[in-house]
Amino acid sequence: MDDRELCYLPATQALAHFRSRELSPVELLGALIRRSEEVEPKINAFTERYFEEALAQAAVAEQRYARRASDLRLLEGLPVAIKDEPEIAGKRTTQGSLLLKDFVSERSAYIVERLAEAGAIFHARTATPEFCLLFQTHSRLWGVTRNPWNLEITPGGSSGGSAASLAAGTSPLASGSDIGGSIRQPASMCGLVGFKPPYGRVPEVAPINLDPFCHQGPLARNVADCALMQNAISGRHPCDIASVREKVEIPLQHDLDLRGWRVAYSIDFGYVEVDTEVARNTERALDVLRAQGAVVEEVKLGWTSRLDRIALKHWDLMMGGYIRKLAEGRRELLTDYATDYVERVGSYTADDLLEEMDVCGELYDQFGPLMERYDVFVCPNATTTDVKADFNYLHDRITINGKEVHPEIDVAMNHHFNMLSRCPVLAVPSGVASNGVPTGIQIVGKAYDDVSVFRTAAALEAAAPRFSGDATRPAL
């Protein structure tokens, strides 16, 4: 295999080749390093590189495979990129902020612990907008991250660096976090698979673990790889009171026969403006599910833009207060969009928090009974592929189908399912738009029914491999 083949080798196959000794962890990591040296000046996905340390760890893993160690771990010797948001002990965690440019973590986040315990090697950190606040990825500290499929376009956000790295072939797996679509929207923009687990499935450190909108999760180039990483990071943690006791192991192979499977869908939730190419590709993906035997039915949700307003309130209350405290006396170091969050949070009262809780409860009162009649729900992911890499909602405007939309929130259809926090959501590719940028759909499950969304995605991927980011690669 040449370097390019190695760099796009699925994680599950790489591990199989390690075990058979057809490939070594050192060889794979070396190819990824060479690839990153070639493409990083163009996409700017990495904030930190741990290449020398990672090569030393890969050499140890290589020896473990060579002597056929009896205790080989799930991800033994596999490089995994970590978003610059969860802490890694002894290393900088900046969250894309000048306020934290010199902050060195004393402990690792639980997702990092789990990956290390599974044998993963952290070869790089990936870019995020400041404090994960955008559906794009740019900051004063790290600059602009670009989409490998079209360098003028954003890879999405806030896990845009992870998505760009996977699409560019510089990481086999990468971590993401999602408070309003920050895993799923970059997955859509970069032709990837990304999973927002149900609340409590993947442990989180306090106090973020008590925010049901917040989820750590995996990004990958195919469904099996995404399941592999999810299995490594999920499960109860003794320090996270919100972590779910049940450990769900997601199969890497599924029954692909969807006869009798019932799929609900909505293209626009009844109020969202969706680009015609995105809608077309969503319909094509639904046709594939029909061809696999599923009964696919459009449903009316009765949702309105009130849900957008509630999601914005939540982000303002959670992030604005945190940033305001951290930036006291140093606000000049913030990006303008982080400053906007600080200024907005001052206008809220306790009534706003109560309204949020009421609306989230009402939302599941409606969606839960609906899902009793279906196995999964499908909708688009990013509403448009035409968002510039340096887009800033404070200064720029977005039009979809000739109509101007809300520049901060209307580029994606994700936050509804952070409000429905116990529902698992898997983002998968649905095609490619005319500007060369991928489109994607979300597969939403019943509360805590992770396996059904992966089964649906596996059937779609098997029947229509052209949709999969693993089947096609950017010309970068």
Beta strands, then each sheet from edge to edge (+ up, - down):
strand 1: 46-49
strand 2: 79-83
strand 3: 121-126
strand 4: 138-139
strand 5: 143-144
strand 6: 173-178
strand 7: 193-196
strand 8: 215-220
strand 9: 262-265
strand 10: 295-298
strand 11: 376-380
strand 12: 398-400
strand 13: 403-405
strand 14: 425-432
strand 15: 438-445
sheet 1: 1+ 3- 2- 6- 8+ 7- 14+ 15- 11+ 9+ 10+
sheet 2: 4+ 5-
sheet 3: 12+ 13-
end
